């Protein structure tokens, strides 16, 4: 029997959810998405816990969606409506930590890319190892993540720069921009994350729930959820658009694999 790609355990008042696909840098496959949603639901329903800690095995938290898991030119790219229907579940998946009643702390290391970066930004708090690297590089391949959340987290000017160029930033930059809450040495990430989460669990569940609800209601009152859904509506047609770089990227993926395609495009952006 195959080992689960998402693990769930309880430590006192904590629900600990662990991405367990380290050989693929915890890239989001359909299987991982399904198991992570199940783990989040289990954590939400567990009456004995009040805080959720999301972490990952291996050298990276998440390299984004596993674009090499399917055909290079999937059928859903054939028109905007199909693209929208394909992306909508991804958006709902990434929004799960935002909608949960319990606060979710993301503990991240190494690559925090694409859909993984969006998922982390939608968690309540983030603690990062000093080797963490954050990016949404999809625009370089003529794709854009379904959760256009970065402007709401770090502001328009810097978000435009990162989303337009697809550049990566280190943990110190992410801290300055407000994308993460604190940085710790990589060797101490697990210990410090656990201690931080346990400290949060000292707050009564009722107080945590009310505080999170108040913050989320306030955000939605000024259009947070609407802006995310509007982002999906705007970017979905791009996936059905044939662009020079997008087609070439998918051709290389099909012939040589995703790493080769990423290297090809990244080489053009070296300063």
N, C-alpha and C positions, 0 to 999 in steps of 0.2 A: 504494500500500500504506500502510495506516494506521501511524503511529508507535507503537511499543510504549508501553504505559502503565507499564511497569516496565523500568528499564535495569540492565544488569549490566556491570561492568568490574573489572579487576584492577589494583591499584597495589602493586607489590612483594608483600608478604605479606598484603595486604588484599583481601577481596572487597567491592566497593562496590555496594550495591543502592539504586537511586534510584526513588522513586515519581514518575511522569511524567504526571500528569493535572492540571496546575496550573489549568486553566480551570475545573475542578470542585473545586478545593481538595483534590485527591487523595482525594476521597471513594471509598470502597471499593465498586466495582462487581464483578459476577461476573468480568469480564475482568481487572480489577486483582488480585482475589484469586487467580485462577488463575496469572497471570504472576508474582505475588510468591511464591507457593508454589514455582513452578518455579525462580525465582532463588535462593530459600533452599536448595532441594535442590542446585542447581548449586554454591553456595558451600560447602555441607557436603561435597560430594564432591571439591572442588578440593584436590588434595594440596599445591599450592603456596601456599595461604593458611592463616592460622591465626586471623584475626579478621574479623568481618563488620561493616561500617559501613552502617547503614540511614538514608537521608536522603531528602529530597523537593525537587522543583523548585517554584518559585513562592513565593507569600507565606505559605502555610500547609502544615504537615506533613500533616495529614489531618483532614477535617471529619466523619469517621465513615462509617457505611454510607450508600450512595446510595439513600435511601428513595424518591426520585423516579424511580428507574429502572424500577419496575414499577407495577402497578395499585394504587390506594389501598387496596383491600380484597382482597388476594390470597387464593387458595383455601386456603393453608396456615394461615390464621388461623381456619379453620372449627372446629377442635377441638384439644385439648391435645396429642394424640399427633402430629398433623401439624406442630404448632408446634415440638415437641421435635425432630422429624426435620429440620426446616428450620434450627433454631438450632445443632444439634450440629456441622455442618461449620464454622460460624462460630467456635464455641469451639475446635475443633481448629486452625483457621487462626490464631487469636490466640495459641494456646499454642505455636506452632511455634518462636519464638525460645527459649522455655523449654526445649524438648526437644532443641534442636540441641546438638551436641557442642562447637561453637566458640562463644565469647562473641560476643554481638551488641550493638553500641553503637548506640543511637538518637540521631540528631542532628535536633533539632526546632525549628521556628519557627512563629509565628502560631498558628492553630487546631490544637489537639491534642484532638480531641473524640470522644466515644462510643467506637466500636470502635477508632479510632485511638489514643485514650488508653489503652484496655485493652492494645492491642498494645505500646505503648511501655512500660507498666508491667511487661510480661512479658519485655522485653529485659533483658540483664544490667546495662547501664549506660546512662545518659541524659545527654546534654549539650544544654542548651537555650539558645536565643537569648533575650535579655532582653525580647523582645516575645511570647514564647510564652504561650498561655492554655490551661489544662487544664480539662476538664469532661466529665461524663457526664450530659447533660441529658435523657436518654430518659424518665426517670420522669415528667417533665412531660407527656409524650404517652402515659402509661400503658404504657410499655415499659421494660424493664431489660436492660442488656447481658448476654450469656450468660456472660461471664467475671467473676464477682464476686470480683475480685482485690484491689480497693482496700483492704479491711480488713487483708489480710496485708502490705501495703506500708506503710501509714501509721497503722494502728491503728483500733480500732473507733469511738471517739468522733468523730473528724474524718471518717472514712469515712461514718458514718451521716449526718452533716450534709450532706456533699457529695452522697451518693447519694439522700437523702430529698428535698432541695431542688432538686438538679440545678444548683447554682450553679457558676460558673467561678472559678478561682483563677489568679493571675499566677505568673510564673516564680519570683519571690522566695518566695512562699508555698509553692510546690511544693518548693523547695529546703529550706525549714525543715521541711517534713513528711517529707522523705526520698523524695519521688517522683522527684526528679532529683538528679544528682551534682554538677553545676556549671553556672554560667550565664556566657555570654560575650556581648559586643555582637553584634547581628544581622549587622553588616558583617563580623565575624570568624568567624562560625559555621562556614563551610566549612573555612577554614584551620585553626582550632583543633580542629575535630572530626577532621580528617585527621591532624593532629599527635598528638592523643591516641590515636587508633587505632593509629598507627604505633608509638607508645611501647609500647602494650600488645603489639604484635606482636614486640617484642624478647624477650618471655618465650617460652620453648620451648613448642611446641604441646602436648607431652605434659603439661607442668606446668599449662597452662591447662585442658586437658581434665580432668585429675585434680581440679583445684580446683573447677571448675564441677560435676563429677559429685558431689563430696563435699557441696557446698552443696545441690544438688538432692536428693540422697538424704536428707540431713538434714531438708530441708523436707518431703519426702514421708513420712518416718518419723513426723512429727507431723501428717500429714494434709493437706498442701497440695493435692495433686491431687484428693483426695476432696472437699475443701471447694469446689473449683472445679466439679467435676461435680455436687455436691449443689446448688450455686447454680443451675446450668442446670435441674436437675429442678424446682426451686422456682419459677423465673421463667417457664419455658416456658408454663404454663397461662395466665399473664397475657395473652399475645399472642392467645389465643382468647377473652378476656373482653371484652365490650362495656362500655366505660366512657364516661361523658359527655364527658370531655376527649379521650379517644382517638378517639372517633367524630368529634367536631367537628374535631380536628386533621386526620384523614384526609379529611374532606369538603373542607377548605380546600386541602389538597394537591392533590386531584383537580381542583378548580375554578380555583385560583389559583397552584398550585405550592408547592414546599417552602419557599422563602424567606418567602412570605406567611404560611404556617402557623407558622413559627418566630417571626416578628415578632409575630403575634397572641398566642402563648403567652408570649413573653418580656416583652411589655408588662405583663402581669399581675403580674410579679415585681419590677418596678422599685420601689426603696425611695423 
